[in-house]
């Protein structure tokens, strides 16, 4: 028996042919899509389905993939302003050290992941302390998550030494390695906070488990100068020299790259994650997105944390990714609408080595789907649904969200968690957070 049918909707599949159905429907069984067809061809399935959703006045599309986030940092939204990355980080780390433990990390993750899920993000790659707490938050909400053991040479929030970080990374795989809702990873913070030997240790753990390896890379000029001074190579050359770049490597930012570094990434198969809002706000610079796309580098999209962008708005990130490079390069065709939308869907899935499971609406894939209201003033008239998604859609337009066929957002509200409770707890914590940097 069919579990769910959504019909009478415009479907943007984000498949390899960029298929759009103007009056289509989707059938779901056991959490996966079984059929996509014109609505008229799904009448039989709908008559026998456990649940039927009328998608009239909506676009149905795959859930967005946020390929770089620090959801727990939502606790510190707007706390540190008007500083470039390096001095900004010193204040951020002070606030984190005074505030974070397991309980507050889960609280921050609940806040951040709720914001993401309500705006149509069904899968997030998250780098933060106590990653098991992030998983528990995601499961409470019904979202998918990619996270895992953190490597950081200083003691950091958890106070672990290298032995403790290795043990924590291994425990994560023991607990979540076979889960369908978790894409396990090992996530060293960056080449400037993790030594070459410890970076290699992190990669060895990831490789042993066939897992993802994610780190910040080439975010600022100061980072490039620091790594070049220490090791005689720029960041990407340094990571390549250490043997850390391959198809399961995810590099957040990649703002400052020369031509050879772009070639290195293209050859390695590593994914880059563009975080336009964070890069603009921290004055980090303009990533060479058009050149990376031309080189064939898998290029995903991220929000970074709410502490560096003040919200977790993938729709803003999408619009910036599609527009800012036109202005910077003087080329109106620098990033096409299809390329931009792919960054938030299929390329994000590829970066997580999950393109066979998420990122597009196709039979056999997880039924991770969102319905977007297109009967609002800013959505009319709509000549092209893809153009509308990239340039006109706001996060408040997302009305319904399904993960594995289960509805986790209905009419703009979470179905599995009372967000008012989380908000109240965060507001109670706010004075302590403010005092941490006073």
N, C-alpha and C positions, 0 to 999 in steps of 0.2 A: 504494500500500500504506500502511496506517495505521502510523505510527511508534510510538505509545504509546496504550494504553488503561488507564485507572484505573477500577476498578469495585467494586461491593459496598460503597459508602461513603455516608455522609451528606454531601450537597453543599450548602454555603451559597454561593450564586452571587454575592451582593451586587449583583445586577442591579437594574434600575429597579423591578421588582415584588417585590424581596426574596425571590426564589424559593428554596425549600429542597426538596431531594429526599431522602427518607429511605433509599432504596436506589437510588442512581444511579451513573452513570459518565460519563467524559469520554473522547473520542477526539481524538488530536492528529496532525496532519500538518504537516511543514515548519515546526515551531515554533509553530504556531497551533492553537487549538481548532477542530475541525470539527463536533463534535456533543456535546451534553449530553442524556442520556436515562436512563430507568430501565435498570438493569443488564441486565434481560431483553432489551432491545432492542439491546444492543451485543454480543451473542454472536458474530454474524458478523464484526464488526470485530475483536473480540478474537482470533478464530481465525486471522485473517490479519495480526495486528499483530506488529511486530518485538519489542515488549516489552509485557507485561501485568503490572500491579501490582494486587494484591488489597488494597483499602482497608478491609477489614473492621475494625471497632473504631476507625475514625478519622473525623474531619471533614475533607473536602476543601474548601478555600476559596482565594480569590485570595491571592497573596503580598502582604504588607503594604507600604505605601508610607510611608517615613519622609521627611517633607517638610522637615525642617530638622535638619542634623547637621554636626559638625566631626569626622569620623572620625579624622583624624590626631591630634587632641587626646587620644586614648586613651593616648598615651604619658604623659600628665600626670594620670592618674586618681588622685583623692584627694590631689593635691599641695597644693592651696590650699583651705583650709576656713574656714568661719564668717566670711565677709566678704560685704558686698553687692557688686553688680556693678562699680561704678566702681573702688574700690580693689582688688577681686579681679582686674580686668583688668590692672592695672599689674603685678601679680605674674605673671600668666599670660603677658603679653607678654615679660617678662624671661626666663622659662623657655623660651619658644618661641625667642627670639632667640639664646639660648645653645646650643640643642639642634638646631634644625631645619635641614636641608639637603635636597637631593633624596632622598638615601638614607633618612634618618630619617623624612621625610614619607611615603615609600612604606611604610616599616615600620609607622608608626602607622596608616596607612590600611588596611594588611593586617589589623592587629589589630582595629581598629574594625569594618571591613566583615565580617570573619569572625564577630565577635560578632553582628552584625545578621543575616547570612545564616543562621547556625545557629538563630536565633530566628524565622525565617520572613519576614524583610524582604528582598524581592527587588529593590526600587528605592529609592534614597536620593538626596535632594538634599543635596549637600555643599558647604560653603563653607570652603575652606582653601587655604593656600599650595601652589604647584606642582600645580595641578589635573590636569595631565597624568599626574602620578604617582598621583593618586587613581584616574584612569581605568585605568591599568595594573594597579593593585591589584584593582580591581573585575573586570577582565577575567581576571586570574589565578584569581579565585574563581568567576567565572561569573555575577556580579551585574550589574544595570543601575545606571547612575549618572547623576545630573544635576549638572553642575558647569561651571566655566569660569573666565574671567579675573576676578581679584580687583582691586578698586579700594580704595585706602587711602592717604590723603594722606601720612602719615609713611613713611619708607623701609621699615619693617616687616622681615620676615624676608628677603625677596628683595632689598631695597635699591633697588628700582626707583623712578624718578621717573614722572611722568605719561606721558611718551613711552614708557617701557618697559612700563608697565601696558597702554597701548593696544595696543602691538605684541604683547604676550603674549596679550591677549584675541583679537586677530585671528588669531594663530597657532593658538589653540585651535580656532577655527571651521574653519580650513584643514585641520586634522588630523582633527577629529571631527565636523564639521558634518553629514555624511551617514550617520553610524553608527546602526544600529538599537538598539544597547545604550547609547547616550549621548544624553541630552536636554540640549543645550548651553545655557548661560546666561552672563550677565554678573552678577557679584555684588559690588557695592560694600558695604563693611562696614556703614556706617550714616551717618545724616545728621550725626552728631557727629564722625565721623572722615573724612568725605569732603565737600568743599566743594560748594556748589550747582552750579557750572560743571562739576565733575568728575562729579557725579551725572548731570547731563544728558548729558555725553559718554558715560558708561557706557550710558545708556538708548538713545542714538542708535546705538551699536554693536549693542545687542541688537535694536533695531527693524530695522536694516538687514539682519540675518540672520534675522528672524522668530523670535527666540529669547526665552528667559525672562530676566526682570530680578528679582533677589532681593536684599533687604537687611533688616537688623534694623530694627525700627520700634516706637517707643513701649513699650519694655521696662520702663523704670523712671520713677518720678516725677522723678528727677534728670535723666534724658535729656530729658524734656518741658520742665523748667525751663531747661535749657541751650539747647535749640533755640529756645524762646520768647524767651529773652534775646538770642540772636544775631540772629534773623530776624523776631521779632515775630509768630510763628505757632507753634502746636504741631506736633508731628512730622507727623501725617497731613495737616494743612493745608499744611505746608511742602512735602511731597512732591507733593500735589495742585497747589499753585501752580506747581511746577516742571514739571508735565506728565508725571509719572512713573507715574501710576496707570492701569492698564488691565488687560485680561483676561490678559495675560502677566506681570503683576507679582505677585510672591510676597513677602509681608511676614511676617517671623518675629516672633512674640511678640504684638504688639498688645495689651498688657496694659492700658494706661492710655488709654482712649478715652472721649470724651463722646458724647452722642447725635448731635451733628452729624457727628462723625468717623465714627461707624458708618454714617450716611447717606451720607457721601462714599465710603466703601469699597463700600457696596452699589451705589451709582450707577456707580462706576468699573468694577466687575467684578473687581477685584483679589482675590487669595486671601490669607487670613490663616492662619498656622500656629501652633497652640496647642502650647506646650511646658510642660505642667503640672509635671513633676518639677523642671526647671530653675528655673521661676518660683517654686516653693515653696522650694527649697533656697537660692536667692540672695535670698530675701525680696523678690522683685520685685512680688508681688501676685497678685490673682486677675483673670484676663482675663474680660471680659464675654461669655462664650461663649453663654449662652442668648439674649442680645440679638442677638449676631451671627448666630446660627442663625435667629432670627425674622426678621431683616432680609434673609436670603437670601445672606449673604456666604459664598462658598465657604470652608469652614473645614477645613483639614487638620490633621494631627497630626505632632509631631516629638519626638525625644528630646533635641535640642540635643547638646552634646558630653559625653563621659564625664568631662570635667574639671569640669563644672557639675552633673552628675547622678550621677556615679560609675559608671554603667553606661549601656548603650544598649538599654534594655528597652522596646520598643514596647508590650508587653502591660501593663506597669505604667502607661505613659502613657495607654493606652486605658482602663484601669480608673479612673485618676485623673480623666480627662476625663469619664467617666460618673458619677462619684460626688461629686467635690469641689464642684461647682456646686450640687448638691442641698443639701449642708450649708451652703454660703455664702448661698444664696438662701432657704433654708427651704422649697423646693419640691421634692417628690419626683419631679416630672415635668420638672425643669429641662432635663435632657438625656436623651433616650430611648436605649434600647439600639441601635436602628436608626441613630439619628443618630451615636452614638459610633462604631459600627463603620464607618459611611460615612467618618468622619474619617480612619480608618486605611487606607481602600481607595479608594473611588470619588472622594471629595473630594481625596485625595492625588493621584490620577491627574489630576483636573481642574486642580489647581494647577500641574501640570507640562505642561498643554496636551496630555495624552496619554490622555484618557478613552476615545478610540476604540481604544486599544492595550492598556491595562493597567487594573487596578483592580477588575475583575469577571470572572467566568467566563462568557463568552458566545462563541458561534461567531464566528470571525474575529479574535478578540483573541489576543495572545501567551499561550502556555500557561505563565504564571507562576503556580504553584500550590503549596500546602503541605498536607501531611497531618498532622493533629493527633491524638495518642493520646487517646482518650476512655474507656479502660478502666482508669483509675487511681482511687484512692479519692476524690479530690476532684472527679471527673467523673461520679460515679454517685450517685443517678439523674440523668438529663438529660432534663428535660421540654421544653426549648426550646434548640436548638443555638445560636441567636444570643445568648441570655442567657448560655449557658455560655461562649461566646467572649469576651464583654465582661467578665464578672465572675469567672470561674473558671479560665480558661486561663493557664498559666504558659509562659514561653519554653522551658522544658525539655520541654514536651509536644510541641513541634514535632519530628517524627521524620524527615520527608522533605520536600525542597524541590526544585522543578523551575523552571527558568527557560528559556523558549522550548522547553519539552518535554524539556530535558536535565536529568538529575538531578544537582544540585550539592550536596545533602546527603542522605546515606543512613544511616538508623538513627542519627541525631544526630551524624554525622561528615561533614566536608567531603570531597568526592570528588576535587577538583582541586588541593588544597593540603594540605601537612602543617603543621598549625597549631603543632605542637610546636617546629618550627624557628623560627617567628615569636616564640613565647613566649620561647624561649631568647635570641634576639637582643634582645628588649625587656629582659629581666632583666639582660643584660650592660650595657645602656645606663643602667639605673636609677641607679647611683651618680652618673653625670655629671648626670643630670636633677636629682637631689636637691641636688647641690652648686651648681646654677645659681641657687638662691634662698637659699642658706645665708648 
